[in-house]
Amino acid sequence: MYTLKRLKISGFRRLLDFDLKIRSPMVMIGANGVGKTSVLDVFSLLASSASGKLAEKLSELGGFSSVITRDKAIKSSFLVEMGVPNHKPLEYELTLSQQAMGYAIESETLKQERPEQSKPGPFKHIDSKIGDIRYFDPQAERFVRPDWQYNIAETSLSQVPKMFKEPEALRHILGGTTLYHALDVGARAPVKLPQQMKPATLPGFQGEDLAPFLYYLREENPNRYETIIDTLKSAFRDFETLNFPPVAAGMLTVTWKDRNFQKPLYLNELSEGTLRFLWLVSLLQSPVLPAVTMIDEPEVSLHPELLAILADVVRGAAKRTQLIVATHSDRFIRYMEPSEVAVMDISEDGFTQAVWADSLDLDAWLRDYSMDEVWRMGRMGGRS
């Protein structure tokens, strides 16, 4: 199994010189403005770059000039390492620089140290610079330049033909990286409306496919569906089951059976916290989660007692996807292990730094206090 092992960022917002090993789960905690969202945005940027949507993503982020570290950098660089069993890691590095009102891909490399090769230095799958795009052709067994209409605003990683197995795995992992924000639970939110009956493998970014996802999961993967039901029963003592009544031709919805009421509740009648918890648990039980899944502020609207159950669900899902979570909730990390928590903080010079909680010599404190108490006391940092 290929997994991401390291993320290094230079010149992106407050991430002037950021370097962190990646674990799963990776729960980032820290005050507002310390860079948690920026780390998620970098992963999203790399996902877009691997999918041929770099220009679109940078535009969404406000343009390259708005993300480069102000007054401190003239370029932004991103490096990610992917572990390869029994071999050295695969290393992908992308550097962007400002060009007029836009940006240029100054350099891009995809390389791997190969001790067995006769030539010195790492083996390069991609070695591109402005005006000189080169990639290794496995059939020709040499570096070649594109002989098609190449888009200089997009990465080589998204455009070169099929590469060796490991580079293809990295392209797939980065391209599939997915970010979920807090679920919209407004009056006309998609999760509250009837939904089309169709095969669905995920509940949707805003729960727009929650009903068909749960319905087909019940039919095709009953064990995983029952895990969701059991989790809901643990979280809500009066919950009994879910049902899927049709509401129109080809449309269905979800109802929630509570032992205190004869008639079931529809999703628009559930509390915000209940609805968000149902969506989160459903998402994390999907059998087709991408290689990297990111969730921003999963604690929103959740009662503190639900966070213990959510932590267990997160830990289980982290065995099937590299799960990266950003949170402000001290109560949530009460239920996480130090090895699962990355503490984000601002250095004296005003830039983001991160450290894993299990490297902070907290053993003596954790004998008498819980993780959230240690954090609130300022023993872990992350409270700028």
C-alpha positions in Angstrom: 0.0 0.0 0.0 1.3 3.4 -1.0 0.9 6.2 1.5 2.0 9.9 1.8 4.8 10.2 4.4 5.8 13.9 4.4 4.7 17.3 3.4 7.0 20.3 3.0 5.8 23.7 2.2 7.7 27.0 1.5 6.2 30.4 0.8 2.5 29.7 1.1 0.7 32.2 3.4 2.1 31.7 6.9 3.7 28.4 5.9 7.1 30.0 5.1 9.1 27.0 6.1 6.8 24.1 7.1 7.8 20.5 7.3 5.7 17.7 8.8 5.6 13.9 8.6 2.1 12.7 7.7 0.3 10.1 9.8 -3.2 8.6 9.8 -5.1 9.9 11.5 -3.6 13.3 11.6 -5.6 15.6 13.7 -4.4 19.2 13.5 -5.2 21.4 16.4 -4.5 25.1 17.0 -6.0 28.5 17.4 -7.5 30.5 14.6 -5.0 31.7 12.0 -2.2 29.3 12.8 -2.3 27.6 9.4 -4.6 24.5 9.7 -6.7 25.6 6.8 -3.6 26.5 4.8 -2.3 22.9 5.1 -5.7 21.6 3.9 -5.6 24.2 1.0 -2.1 22.9 0.0 -3.4 19.3 -0.2 -6.3 20.6 -2.3 -3.9 22.5 -4.5 -1.8 19.4 -5.1 -4.9 17.4 -5.8 -5.9 20.0 -8.4 -2.4 20.1 -9.9 -2.5 16.3 -10.4 -5.9 16.6 -12.1 -5.1 19.4 -14.5 -7.0 22.0 -12.5 -4.1 24.0 -11.0 -5.2 27.3 -12.6 -8.7 26.9 -11.5 -7.8 26.2 -7.9 -5.4 29.1 -7.7 -8.2 31.3 -9.0 -10.5 29.9 -6.4 -7.9 30.8 -3.7 -7.8 34.4 -4.9 -4.8 34.1 -7.3 -1.2 33.2 -6.8 -0.4 36.7 -5.4 -2.8 36.2 -2.6 -1.3 32.9 -1.4 2.4 33.6 -1.6 3.9 34.5 1.8 3.6 38.3 2.0 6.9 40.3 2.1 8.9 37.1 2.7 8.8 34.9 -0.5 8.9 35.4 -4.2 7.8 31.8 -4.9 5.9 28.9 -3.4 7.2 25.4 -3.2 5.5 22.1 -2.3 7.1 18.8 -1.7 5.4 15.5 -0.9 6.9 12.1 -0.3 5.1 8.8 -0.9 6.4 5.7 0.8 7.2 2.8 -1.5 7.5 -0.6 0.3 11.1 -1.9 0.3 12.4 1.1 -1.6 13.3 4.7 -1.1 10.3 7.2 -1.1 9.0 8.8 -4.2 9.5 12.6 -4.0 7.4 15.1 -5.9 8.2 18.8 -5.8 6.4 21.7 -7.5 7.6 25.3 -7.4 5.4 28.2 -8.5 6.6 31.8 -9.1 4.9 35.0 -9.9 4.7 36.0 -13.6 3.1 39.4 -14.4 -0.4 39.1 -12.9 -0.4 35.3 -12.8 2.0 32.5 -12.1 4.5 30.2 -13.8 5.5 26.6 -13.0 9.1 27.4 -12.3 10.1 23.8 -11.8 8.6 20.3 -11.3 10.4 17.1 -10.4 9.3 13.6 -9.6 12.2 11.5 -8.5 13.3 8.5 -6.4 16.6 7.5 -5.0 17.6 4.1 -6.5 20.8 2.7 -4.9 21.0 0.0 -7.5 21.3 2.2 -10.5 24.7 2.9 -12.1 24.3 6.6 -12.6 24.7 9.0 -9.5 21.8 10.9 -8.2 18.1 10.1 -8.0 16.1 8.6 -10.9 13.8 11.2 -12.3 10.4 10.5 -13.8 9.7 14.2 -14.4 12.2 17.0 -14.7 10.5 20.1 -16.0 11.4 23.8 -15.9 10.0 26.9 -17.6 10.2 26.3 -21.3 11.8 22.8 -21.0 9.3 20.0 -20.2 10.9 16.6 -19.9 9.6 13.2 -18.7 10.9 9.7 -18.8 9.2 7.5 -21.4 9.3 3.9 -20.1 8.9 2.5 -23.7 11.7 4.6 -25.2 13.7 4.2 -22.0 14.9 7.8 -22.1 13.8 11.4 -21.4 11.5 12.9 -24.0 9.7 16.2 -24.6 5.9 16.4 -25.2 4.9 16.1 -28.9 1.4 17.4 -28.2 -0.2 20.7 -27.3 1.1 21.1 -23.8 -0.6 23.5 -21.4 2.2 25.4 -19.6 -0.3 26.6 -16.9 -0.8 23.0 -15.7 1.7 20.5 -14.3 3.6 17.8 -16.1 2.2 15.4 -13.5 -1.3 15.9 -14.9 -0.3 15.8 -18.5 2.4 13.2 -19.2 1.3 9.8 -20.5 1.3 6.7 -18.3 4.4 6.3 -16.2 5.8 3.5 -14.0 3.6 2.0 -11.3 4.8 4.1 -8.4 4.4 7.5 -10.2 1.0 6.5 -11.3 0.1 5.6 -7.7 1.2 9.1 -6.6 -0.7 10.8 -9.4 -3.8 8.8 -8.3 -3.4 9.5 -4.6 -2.9 13.2 -5.1 -5.6 13.6 -7.7 -8.1 11.9 -5.5 -7.4 13.8 -2.3 -10.8 15.2 -1.1 -11.7 17.9 1.4 -15.0 18.0 3.3 -16.2 21.1 5.1 -18.9 21.3 7.7 -22.3 20.1 6.4 -24.8 22.7 5.3 -27.9 22.2 7.4 -29.9 25.3 6.4 -33.6 25.1 5.6 -33.0 24.3 1.9 -29.8 22.3 2.4 -29.4 19.4 -0.1 -29.3 16.8 2.8 -32.8 17.8 3.8 -34.4 17.4 0.4 -35.7 14.3 -1.4 -32.9 12.7 -3.4 -32.8 10.7 -6.6 -32.7 7.0 -6.3 -29.4 6.0 -7.9 -26.2 4.1 -7.1 -24.1 6.2 -4.8 -20.8 5.2 -3.1 -20.4 8.4 -1.1 -23.0 10.6 0.7 -21.8 13.8 -1.1 -20.0 16.9 0.0 -23.3 18.4 1.3 -25.2 15.2 1.9 -26.8 15.4 -1.5 -26.5 11.6 -2.0 -27.0 10.6 1.6 -30.3 8.8 1.0 -29.2 6.7 -2.0 -25.8 6.0 -0.4 -27.3 4.6 2.7 -30.0 2.7 0.8 -27.5 1.0 -1.5 -25.1 0.4 1.3 -27.8 -1.5 3.2 -28.5 -3.6 0.1 -24.9 -4.3 -1.0 -22.8 -4.0 2.1 -25.0 -4.9 5.0 -22.2 -5.4 7.5 -20.9 -1.8 7.0 -24.5 -0.5 7.0 -25.1 -2.2 10.4 -21.9 -0.6 11.7 -23.5 2.8 11.0 -26.8 1.7 12.7 -24.9 0.4 15.7 -22.9 3.7 15.9 -26.1 5.7 15.9 -27.6 3.5 18.6 -24.5 4.1 20.7 -24.7 7.9 20.2 -28.5 8.3 20.6 -30.1 6.0 23.2 -33.7 6.4 21.7 -32.7 5.7 18.1 -34.0 2.5 16.6 -33.4 2.4 12.8 -33.4 4.2 9.5 -35.9 3.7 6.7 -36.1 4.9 3.0 -39.6 5.8 1.9 -40.2 6.8 -1.7 -41.6 10.3 -2.0 -42.0 10.6 -5.7 -41.1 8.7 -8.9 -37.5 7.8 -8.6 -37.0 9.9 -5.4 -36.5 8.8 -1.8 -35.7 10.2 1.5 -34.4 9.0 4.9 -36.5 8.7 8.1 -35.2 8.3 11.6 -37.2 6.1 14.0 -37.2 7.2 17.6 -38.6 4.9 20.2 -40.5 7.8 21.8 -42.5 8.6 18.7 -44.9 6.4 16.8 -44.2 8.2 13.5 -40.6 8.5 12.2 -38.7 11.8 11.9 -37.6 13.1 8.5 -34.1 14.5 8.1 -35.4 18.1 8.1 -36.8 17.5 11.5 -33.5 16.3 13.1 -31.3 18.7 15.0 -28.2 20.1 13.3 -25.8 18.0 15.4 -27.8 14.8 14.8 -27.8 15.4 11.1 -24.1 16.3 10.9 -23.2 13.2 13.0 -25.3 11.0 10.7 -23.5 12.4 7.6 -20.0 12.1 9.2 -20.5 8.5 10.3 -21.9 7.6 6.9 -19.0 9.3 5.1 -16.4 7.6 7.2 -18.0 4.2 6.7 -17.9 4.5 2.9 -16.1 1.5 1.4 -14.6 3.7 -1.4 -13.0 6.6 0.5 -10.1 8.1 -1.5 -6.5 7.5 -0.5 -6.5 10.8 1.3 -9.6 12.3 3.0 -9.6 15.7 4.8 -12.3 16.9 7.1 -12.4 20.5 8.4 -14.0 21.1 11.8 -16.0 17.8 12.2 -16.9 18.9 15.7 -19.3 21.7 14.5 -22.7 21.4 16.3 -21.8 18.1 18.0 -22.6 17.5 21.7 -19.3 16.8 23.6 -20.4 13.3 24.4 -20.6 12.5 20.6 -17.0 13.4 20.2 -15.8 10.2 21.9 -17.8 8.1 19.5 -16.6 10.2 16.5 -13.0 9.7 17.6 -13.4 6.0 17.4 -15.1 6.3 14.0 -12.2 8.5 12.8 -9.6 6.0 14.1 -11.4 3.2 12.3 -11.6 5.1 9.0 -7.9 6.0 9.3 -7.1 2.4 8.6 -8.7 2.6 5.1 -7.8 6.2 4.1 -5.1 8.7 5.2 -7.4 10.9 7.3 -6.4 14.5 8.0 -8.6 16.5 10.3 -8.5 20.2 11.3 -10.2 21.1 14.6 -10.5 23.8 17.2 -12.1 21.5 19.7 -10.1 20.7 22.8 -12.8 18.2 23.8 -12.3 16.3 20.6 -8.6 15.7 21.2 -9.4 14.4 24.7 -10.2 11.2 22.9 -7.2 11.1 20.6 -3.7 9.7 21.3 -0.7 12.1 21.3 0.6 10.2 18.3 -2.5 11.2 16.4 -2.4 15.0 17.2 -0.3 17.6 15.3 -0.1 20.8 17.3 -0.1 23.9 15.0 1.4 27.1 16.4 2.9 30.5 15.4 6.6 31.0 15.9 8.1 34.2 17.3 8.7 35.5 13.8 5.0 35.0 12.9 5.0 31.9 10.8 3.4 28.4 11.2 5.2 25.6 12.9 3.9 22.1 13.7 4.9 19.4 16.0 3.5 16.0 16.9 2.2 15.8 20.4 4.0 12.6 21.2 7.3 14.4 20.7 6.6 17.0 23.5 7.4 14.9 26.5 3.9 15.0 27.9 4.0 11.6 29.7 4.2 13.2 33.2 1.3 15.6 32.5 -0.9 12.9 30.9 -0.6 10.8 34.0 -2.7 13.4 35.8 -4.6 15.2 33.1 -6.4 14.4 29.8 -5.1 15.6 26.5 -7.6 18.5 26.3 -6.6 19.7 29.8 -2.9 19.6 28.9 -3.7 21.7 25.8 -5.8 24.2 27.7 -3.0 24.6 30.2 -0.6 25.6 27.4 1.7 22.6 27.8 1.3 21.7 24.1 1.4 25.1 22.4 -1.1 25.8 19.7 -2.9 28.5 21.6 -1.6 31.7 19.9 
